[in-house]
Amino acid sequence: MDNSKKEEAKELLKKMKDNFDLSLLEEWIKDNKLEFKHKEIIYRVRPLTMLEKEEINRLTSQEFGRLMIDKNILTEKMIIKNYKEKGLDLEELDSDMKKLENDKRSADLKLGEAIAKKVDEAVWKVYEEQINEIKEKLFLLSLEKSAYLSYSLESCLKNFSAKCISFMSLDKKTEENWGRVFQSMNDFNKCEDEELKEKAVYYSIMLNYGR
């Protein structure tokens, strides 16, 4: 595999660890809303309403139609085929991920059995550490694969949908009132605070779909 893609995945994982403390995620969530401070301003992401979800589906459908007529946009299947013809088999990544998933299932079972049998905490802590290591390896492989397929039709749609979720669910606190930060995708795209946008994307996806 291309070492540059592996390094890119590792760098992205490091950046996420540096910027987003998952251990504090549950502490930040209040009434199913995730609050965080950025540049001394309090923000929150909240669950999407049914109407907002319908609007995201409508916007994503429009974006899909636009991408479908762009001859420069390839599907994941087409990109994987092109890589394979050049000697790079992305299916190897899938095989590695499946093996790790099997390893995780095995470790999950061992952890469950250890807890059920009330063995010493030090024993099941080892299984917990193994599971966390496997999850990180899986995530790295997923990031690596995503790097190869970052310009595919599917990835473009996922990124577009993530931006929609973010601009619709991000609120800012002014005195005691909350109000939406962005009124449209155009507002979101024009915002020059990239760190705020990254946090909005990550936290809104975690709150709405990742827990």
Secondary structure as the mmCIF struct_conf table of DSSP 4:
data_model
#
loop_
_struct_conf.conf_type_id
_struct_conf.id
_struct_conf.beg_label_comp_id
_struct_conf.beg_label_asym_id
_struct_conf.beg_label_seq_id
_struct_conf.end_label_comp_id
_struct_conf.end_label_asym_id
_struct_conf.end_label_seq_id
HELX_RH_AL_P HELX_RH_AL_P1 ASN A 3 ASN A 19
HELX_RH_3T_P HELX_RH_3T_P1 LEU A 22 LEU A 24
HELX_RH_AL_P HELX_RH_AL_P2 LEU A 25 TRP A 28
STRN STRN1 ILE A 29 LYS A 30
TURN_TY1_P TURN_TY1_P1 ASP A 31 ASN A 32
STRN STRN2 LYS A 33 HIS A 38
TURN_TY1_P TURN_TY1_P2 LYS A 39 GLU A 40
STRN STRN3 ILE A 41 VAL A 45
HELX_LH_PP_P HELX_LH_PP_P1 PRO A 47 THR A 49
HELX_RH_AL_P HELX_RH_AL_P3 MET A 50 MET A 68
TURN_TY1_P TURN_TY1_P3 ILE A 69 ILE A 69
TURN_TY1_P TURN_TY1_P4 LYS A 71 ASN A 72
STRN STRN4 LEU A 74 LEU A 74
HELX_RH_AL_P HELX_RH_AL_P4 GLU A 76 GLU A 85
TURN_TY1_P TURN_TY1_P5 LYS A 86 GLY A 87
TURN_TY1_P TURN_TY1_P6 LEU A 90 LEU A 90
HELX_RH_AL_P HELX_RH_AL_P5 GLU A 91 ALA A 116
TURN_TY1_P TURN_TY1_P7 LYS A 117 LYS A 118
HELX_RH_AL_P HELX_RH_AL_P6 GLU A 121 TYR A 148
TURN_TY1_P TURN_TY1_P8 LEU A 149 TYR A 151
STRN STRN5 SER A 152 SER A 152
HELX_RH_AL_P HELX_RH_AL_P7 LEU A 153 SER A 169
STRN STRN6 LEU A 170 THR A 174
TURN_TY1_P TURN_TY1_P9 GLU A 175 GLU A 176
STRN STRN7 ASN A 177 ARG A 180
BEND BEND1 VAL A 181 VAL A 181
BEND BEND2 GLN A 183 SER A 184
HELX_RH_AL_P HELX_RH_AL_P8 MET A 185 LYS A 190
HELX_RH_AL_P HELX_RH_AL_P9 GLU A 194 ILE A 205
HELX_RH_PI_P HELX_RH_PI_P1 MET A 206 GLY A 210
#
